[in-house]
Amino acid sequence: FFRRSEAAAALASVLADFAGAKVERIITSANGTFIERAEATALERHFPNVSTLAPKKSLGESPGAGALMQTVAAALSGGPALVTVVGFNQHATVAMVG
């Protein structure tokens, strides 16, 4: 995406690839910025009934290591989890862990 307003659509497009997957929780990159709203919009569309965990809200942002921190949280969560990453460098990605 090239504009913040496009972030939700970019993430929704990637989440569509995981439609129908067994997901117990989603580890988000919500950090108190526009990313939070973009993720909430995209997740409501594709995974409305899946619980979310936002470790960056408690631990803070860690530039360069945030996605790794989320992946570790997903691995420790005890079941199939999606990790959503929306970055300030205009990318939206999703990984399945577990």
Contacts in CASP RR format, 6 or more apart in sequence:
PFRMAT RR
TARGET T0000
AUTHOR 0000-0000-0000
METHOD contacts of the structure
MODEL  1
FFRRSEAAAALASVLADFAGAKVERIITSANGTFIERAEATALERHFPNV
STLAPKKSLGESPGAGALMQTVAAALSGGPALVTVVGFNQHATVAMVG
1 7 0 8 1.000
1 9 0 8 1.000
1 10 0 8 1.000
1 90 0 8 1.000
1 91 0 8 1.000
1 92 0 8 1.000
2 90 0 8 1.000
4 34 0 8 1.000
4 38 0 8 1.000
7 34 0 8 1.000
7 35 0 8 1.000
7 38 0 8 1.000
7 86 0 8 1.000
7 92 0 8 1.000
8 37 0 8 1.000
8 38 0 8 1.000
8 39 0 8 1.000
8 41 0 8 1.000
8 42 0 8 1.000
9 42 0 8 1.000
10 86 0 8 1.000
10 92 0 8 1.000
11 38 0 8 1.000
11 39 0 8 1.000
11 42 0 8 1.000
11 84 0 8 1.000
11 86 0 8 1.000
11 92 0 8 1.000
11 94 0 8 1.000
12 41 0 8 1.000
12 42 0 8 1.000
12 45 0 8 1.000
12 46 0 8 1.000
13 92 0 8 1.000
14 92 0 8 1.000
14 93 0 8 1.000
14 94 0 8 1.000
15 42 0 8 1.000
15 43 0 8 1.000
15 45 0 8 1.000
15 46 0 8 1.000
15 47 0 8 1.000
15 82 0 8 1.000
15 84 0 8 1.000
15 94 0 8 1.000
16 46 0 8 1.000
17 94 0 8 1.000
18 46 0 8 1.000
18 82 0 8 1.000
18 94 0 8 1.000
18 96 0 8 1.000
19 46 0 8 1.000
21 80 0 8 1.000
21 82 0 8 1.000
21 96 0 8 1.000
22 80 0 8 1.000
23 47 0 8 1.000
23 50 0 8 1.000
23 80 0 8 1.000
23 81 0 8 1.000
23 82 0 8 1.000
23 96 0 8 1.000
24 50 0 8 1.000
24 51 0 8 1.000
24 77 0 8 1.000
24 78 0 8 1.000
24 79 0 8 1.000
24 80 0 8 1.000
24 81 0 8 1.000
25 50 0 8 1.000
25 51 0 8 1.000
25 52 0 8 1.000
25 53 0 8 1.000
25 74 0 8 1.000
25 77 0 8 1.000
25 79 0 8 1.000
25 81 0 8 1.000
25 82 0 8 1.000
26 43 0 8 1.000
26 47 0 8 1.000
26 50 0 8 1.000
26 51 0 8 1.000
26 52 0 8 1.000
26 53 0 8 1.000
26 81 0 8 1.000
26 82 0 8 1.000
26 83 0 8 1.000
26 84 0 8 1.000
27 52 0 8 1.000
27 53 0 8 1.000
27 54 0 8 1.000
27 55 0 8 1.000
27 70 0 8 1.000
27 71 0 8 1.000
27 73 0 8 1.000
27 74 0 8 1.000
27 77 0 8 1.000
27 81 0 8 1.000
27 82 0 8 1.000
27 83 0 8 1.000
27 84 0 8 1.000
27 97 0 8 1.000
28 36 0 8 1.000
28 39 0 8 1.000
28 43 0 8 1.000
28 52 0 8 1.000
28 53 0 8 1.000
28 54 0 8 1.000
28 70 0 8 1.000
28 84 0 8 1.000
29 35 0 8 1.000
29 39 0 8 1.000
29 54 0 8 1.000
29 56 0 8 1.000
29 66 0 8 1.000
29 67 0 8 1.000
29 70 0 8 1.000
29 84 0 8 1.000
29 85 0 8 1.000
29 86 0 8 1.000
29 87 0 8 1.000
30 36 0 8 1.000
30 39 0 8 1.000
30 40 0 8 1.000
30 52 0 8 1.000
30 54 0 8 1.000
30 56 0 8 1.000
30 57 0 8 1.000
31 54 0 8 1.000
31 56 0 8 1.000
31 57 0 8 1.000
31 60 0 8 1.000
31 61 0 8 1.000
32 57 0 8 1.000
33 88 0 8 1.000
35 86 0 8 1.000
35 87 0 8 1.000
35 88 0 8 1.000
36 54 0 8 1.000
38 86 0 8 1.000
38 92 0 8 1.000
39 84 0 8 1.000
39 86 0 8 1.000
42 84 0 8 1.000
43 50 0 8 1.000
43 52 0 8 1.000
43 84 0 8 1.000
47 82 0 8 1.000
50 82 0 8 1.000
53 73 0 8 1.000
53 77 0 8 1.000
55 69 0 8 1.000
55 70 0 8 1.000
55 73 0 8 1.000
56 62 0 8 1.000
56 66 0 8 1.000
56 69 0 8 1.000
56 70 0 8 1.000
59 69 0 8 1.000
62 69 0 8 1.000
66 85 0 8 1.000
67 83 0 8 1.000
67 85 0 8 1.000
67 93 0 8 1.000
70 83 0 8 1.000
70 84 0 8 1.000
70 85 0 8 1.000
71 83 0 8 1.000
71 95 0 8 1.000
71 97 0 8 1.000
74 81 0 8 1.000
74 82 0 8 1.000
74 83 0 8 1.000
74 95 0 8 1.000
74 97 0 8 1.000
74 98 0 8 1.000
75 97 0 8 1.000
75 98 0 8 1.000
78 98 0 8 1.000
79 98 0 8 1.000
80 96 0 8 1.000
80 97 0 8 1.000
80 98 0 8 1.000
81 96 0 8 1.000
81 97 0 8 1.000
81 98 0 8 1.000
82 94 0 8 1.000
82 95 0 8 1.000
82 96 0 8 1.000
82 97 0 8 1.000
83 94 0 8 1.000
83 95 0 8 1.000
83 96 0 8 1.000
83 97 0 8 1.000
84 92 0 8 1.000
84 93 0 8 1.000
84 94 0 8 1.000
85 91 0 8 1.000
85 92 0 8 1.000
85 93 0 8 1.000
85 94 0 8 1.000
85 95 0 8 1.000
86 92 0 8 1.000
END
